Amino acid sequence: MKPKTLTDSFIKACKPKDTPYKVSDSARLYLLVSTSGSKTWKWNYRLDSKDSTYTIGEYPSIGLAQARILRDEAKAIVVLGIHPLQQKKIQQVKLKNEVSTTFYGVAKEWIEHKRASWSVTYAAQVERTINRYIRDGKYGHLPIKQVTAIEIFALITAVAVRQSPQGVERKNSAPNLAILLRQWCSGVFRHAIVSGRADSNPVAALNASDMITKPKVKHNRALSEEELKQLIIVMRGFRGQRSTGIAIELLMLTFVRTGELIKAKWSEFDLSKGEWIIPAARMKHKDAGNHFVPLSAQAVALLNNLKEISGKLKKDDDSWLFKNLRNSENHMSPTTINRVLERNGFNGSKSTIGFTAHGYRGTASTILHENGFKTEVVEKQLAHKEENAVKAAYNKAQYIQERVEMMNWWSTYIYSLK
């Protein structure tokens, strides 16, 4: 027997039947039980001489007490001559418009506007940072017109002095991340201006040096993806010796040590198998044995190009890949690649980047780790020595197949930045 008004225990006991049925509460509020067992709150009302039904929502997401409150609110709207569903749609549009004019709402829209021009990894970095410091921060909910230089200053300086990295952020990256965040915030405000949701860009009034104390340049540091992209663009326009350009590109693709590359000999390569075996005698840690470097299709293509430049080679040729231009009996100078980087603003006393050829290794390590490759696989490819003697004695795994897959991914990633 159904009570005069519904109770929670009665509602829970309602089971599905062969056809939908409804159980009434009061003042035309009722619960419709479907054949699948779902339960929906509905309310019947009359407006403009017509009977209508307003769907309030699903049970148990909306409980009995809340359904009655929402019914009473809908009833008050009907008294004003407005259909509840029409009012609900107006509120949804209003809420959407309000969100689209907030600092975070515009930032989210800006990311989608720019996404096609970014790599997947870079877009993820921007989105992750915007979400952490704007969406989940103090100012993301503010209408973008109300965000002033004071708020931007507080936001950027808070990131710049952060002591501990979060998520996949690199250690000691706070100032660099703050600089990027300032750049991205400026982009958000420019987007807001051209779309009529802001009148000015408060970021423009703030110099990075006013908010951020950059750490002393560390040579061999890892590049951010955007810096790496800029380096690749510069290298694409390289007008020096083609062999030097190939050396730089191979160093980027294989991330071996510079000395291991410039002293390489043709006898170490099997291009048909896509393999480069560096003899233990030429490795930094000679006791670790020969070092296996998987060659991607892009790396093999570069080496074939280098063969054409070098002229006809004998089988098992023991000549240098990269000969010294002044003395063909010797290999390329250790400083050649760094000089190229210096001439293009990536190194030297006037550079704010401080990147040397050895920095490719840290760059590769950082990006590969950020993209989910196992530490032991990355470390093995970098030919790093295991400091733990016991662990080193038992860890004989070479991870050959995983390294092949990783190096192919790395080459694809590098060329996707072009």
N, C-alpha and C positions, 0 to 999 in steps of 0.2 A: 504493500500500500504506500502510495507517494504522499509525503507530507505536504501541507498547504504551501509552504515555501521550501525551497531546496536546502539540503544540508550537504556538507562535504562528504560525509559517510555514504549518503544516498547516491551522490554523483559518482563516487568511486565504485559503487556496486553496479552501476549501469553497464550492461554488457551489450555487444552488437547483436542485431537480429537480422533476419533475411531482408528486411527493408529498413531504410532510415526512419528514425522516430525522434520525437522531441519530448522533453520534460520541461514543464513550465515552472517558473519561479514566481515572480510578482511583477505587476505593472508592465506586462507584455515582454518581459525578459524570459528567454528560454534557452535550453541547451539542446542542440541537434546532435544526435548520436548516429554516426554513419555505419554502414555494413562492415567497414574495416575496423571499427572501434574508436575512430577519432571523434573528439567532442568539440563542438564549436558554439561559442556564445553568439546569440542573435537577439535583436530587439525589433519588434514591430511598432510602427508609428504611422500617423496619418498627417499629410501635409498637402496643401493645395487640392483638397478633396480627393486625394489618392492615397491608398494604402501602400506603404513601403517597408522594406526590411533593411536594417543596418547590421552588418557583421562586425562584432566587437573584437573577436579573437579566439584563439585556441585555448582549451583547457588541457593540461593544468598550468600552462604558462601564465594564463590569467585565471586566478582563483575566483571563488564565489564572491567574496567581499569586494575585490577589485572590479569584477564584472558589474556589480550593482553601482559602484561609483561611476564607472565609465558610461553606464546606461543613463544615470542622472545627468552627467555632463552633456551627453547627446540630446537628452530631452530638453535641456536649457537652450541648446542651439536651435532645435526645431521650433521652440517658442518664438525665436527671432526670425523664423521664416527661411531658415537655411538647412539644407540636407546635411547630416553629419558627415557623409562620405565626401561631399564637396568641400566642407570645411577641413577635413583631414588632408585632402590633396593640396589645398592652399597652404596648410601648415608645412607639409612636406617640401613644397617648392620654396617656401620662405626659409626653412631650415637649410635646404641645399644651397640657396643663395647666400645665406649667412656664412656657411662653411666655406664656400668658394671665395669669400672675401677675407678670410682669416689669413694670417701669416702662413700657417701650415697648409691651408687649402690652396693658396696660390703657389706655394713651393711644390706641392704635389702635382699641380697642373703643369708647372714649369718643367719638372722632371719628365713627364710624359711628352711634352713638346720637344724636348731635347734628346729623348732616348734613342731615336733612330740614328742620330749622328755620333753616338757614343758606342764603345765596345760594351759587351755584356758585363764584364768585370768592373769597368769604370762606372757604369750606370748603377750597379749594385753598391759600389762604394759611396756614391753620392746619396742614393736612397737610404742606405744604412745610417749615414751621418745625419742627414736631414731628419730622419725619424727619431734618432736618439736625442738630438740637441734642439730640435724645433718642435716636432710633434709631441714628444714626451717632456719638453722643457717648459719654462715659465711663460714663454711668449707666443707659443704656437697658436693658442686659442684667440689671441688678440686680433681685431680687425687690422688688416695690414696698414691702413691709413693711420692707425694709432701707434704703430711701432716707430719709435724715434731713434736717433743716433745714440741716445743714452742706453736704450735696451740692447742695441746691436753691440755697443761697446762692452756692456756687461756680459753678453753672450760669448763674444769672441775671446775676451780676456779670461773668462772662466775655463774655456777649452784650452787656451794657451798655457795656463799654469797647472793643468791637471797633472797629477803625479803618477797615476796608474793607468796603463792602457786598458781598454775595454774591448771585449769581443776579439776580433782578429787584428786590432790595431797594433802597430809595431811599437816596441819599447822606444822611449825617447822621441815619439813622433808628435807629441802634443803641439809644439809650435808650428810644425809643418801642416798638421791637420787644421789648426786654427786659421792659417793662411788660406787653405783651400775652402774652409767654411765661409770666410769673408768673401772670397771670390764667388762662391755659389749663392750666398745671400744677395750679393749685388745683382747677379743674374735674375734672381727671383723678383727683386724690386723693379728691374728694367722690364720684366714681363708684366708686372702689375701696372706699370705706367702706360705701356702701349695698349693694354686691355682696359684702361680706364678705371682701375681700382686703386691707384695711388697717384699722387701728384709729384712726388719727388723720391729720390733715392738716398736715404740717410747713410748708406754705406759709403757713398762717394765722399762724404765729409770726414771720413776716418782713414788715415793712413795706416797701413799694416804696422809700420814701425812705432806708431803711437800705442798700439795694443799688444804687440808681440815682440818679445826679445828672442831672436833666433839663436839657437845654439851655435857654437863655433863650428865652422864647416869641417866635417870629418871626411877625409879622403877614403875612397873605396866604399863609401856608403851606398846603400841600395837606393835605386830610383823609384819614385812613385810611378804608377802606370802612365800618368799624364806626361811626366818627364821622359819616361822611356819612349812614349809615342813621339815626342818632340825630337828625341835623339834619332829615332828611325827616320823621321822626315828629313832631318839634316843629312843623315848618311845616304839617303836616296839621291840627294843632290850632290854627292861627293864627286869632285872633278879631278882627283889625284890619280895616282897609279891604280889601275884596275885590280892588280894583285893585292894592294893595300886595302882597297874596299872589300875584297873577298875575305881577307884576314879578319877585318872588323866584323863582317857579317857572320863568319864561322865562329868567331869568339862569342858572339851573341847567341848563336844557335846551340853551341856545345858547352858553353860556360866552363871550359877547362882553364887552367892557369895560363897566363900569357906566355910564359916560358915553354910550356908544353906545346903550345900551338906554333910559335915561331921556330921551334927546333924540330918540328915534325918532318918526317921523311916519307916519300911515296911508298916505300916498302912496308910501312905500317898499316896501309889502307887496303881494304877489299871492298871496292865500290859495288861490285855485283851483289855482295851480301849486306851492304850498308853497315860496314864495321870499321872501326878504327881501334887498333890495339896499341896503346902507348906502353913501351917497354918499362919495366920496373926501374931500370937504371935512370930513366929521365923523370921519374915521379918524385914528388917532395918526400913521400913516405915510401922509400924503396922496399922496405920489408913487407909491404902490403901486396907485392906482386904486380904483374901487368895490369893496366887499367883499361877496361872495356868502355868504349864510347859508341853508343848506337847512333847511326847517321840517318837523319830523316831524308825524305825525298828531296827536300829543298837543299839540304847540306850536300847531298850527292850531286845535285845539279850544279852547285857552286864549284865543287871540286872538279867536275868535268869541264867546266868553263876555265878553271885554272890550268887544267891539263892542256887545253887548246892554246892558252897564252904561253905556257912553258915550252911548247914544241913537243916533238916526238919523244916519248919516254920508253926506255927498255923495261922488259918484265923484271919485277923485283928491283926497280930503280931505287938506288940509295941516295938520291939527291934531295935537297931541301925542297919543301913545298914553296916556301917564301924566301927567295934568295935576296941577299943584300945587293942593292942597286949599284953600290960602289965596288963591291967585291963579291963576285958570283960564287966564290969558293966558300963564302960564309952565309949565315942565315940573316933574316931581317933583324934590324936593331931592336932591342927591347923597348926603346923609347918611341919608336915610330908611331904606334897606335895612340899613345898618350899625347903625342904632339898633334895628331889630327884632332883629338878631342879638345885639346887646348885651343887650337886655332878656331874651333867652332863654339867656344864659350862654355864648354862643359868642365873645364879644368883650368888651372893656372891661378895666379895671384889675383886676377880681377873677377874670377868666377864665383858666383854665389852658390853653385851646385857642388863643386868639388868632387867630380866623378872621374875615376880613372878606369883603365881597362879591367883591372881586378874587380871593380864594382859590379861587373856583369854577374859574378858568382852570387853575391849577396842579393842582387835584384831577382835572379832566377829562384834562389832559395825562398825568398819572401813570397813571391807570387805563386810558386808551386805549392807551398804550405797553405797559403790562403785559399787555394783551389782544391784542397782536400787530398793532396798526394802524401803518402806516408813518409814520416820523418826518416825512417831507416832507408827508404828507397832514394830519397833526395840526397841524404848524407853519403850513401854509397856512390851515387853518380858524381858527387862533388869530390870524391876520394878523400873525405875527411878521416882522420885517424881516430879510432875508438880509444878514448883515454882510459876507460876501465879495462885493465889488463885481463881480468877474468872473463868479462863479457866479450872482449875481443877474441879470446882463445876459443870460445864456443860459438861465436857468431860467424859462421863461414858462408852464410847465405849471400848469393850474388844478385838476386832479384832481377835476373836478366830480362824476362818478358815484361815485367812491370816497368823496368827502365826504358825498354824499347817503346812501350806505349806512352810513357811520360814524355820522352824526348820528341815523339811525333806530335803529342799534344802541344808541347812548348813551341815547336816550329810553327804549327798552325796558328797558335795564339800570337806569336811575334808578327807573322805576316798579316794577321787580321787587323793589327794596329795600323798598318800602312793604308 
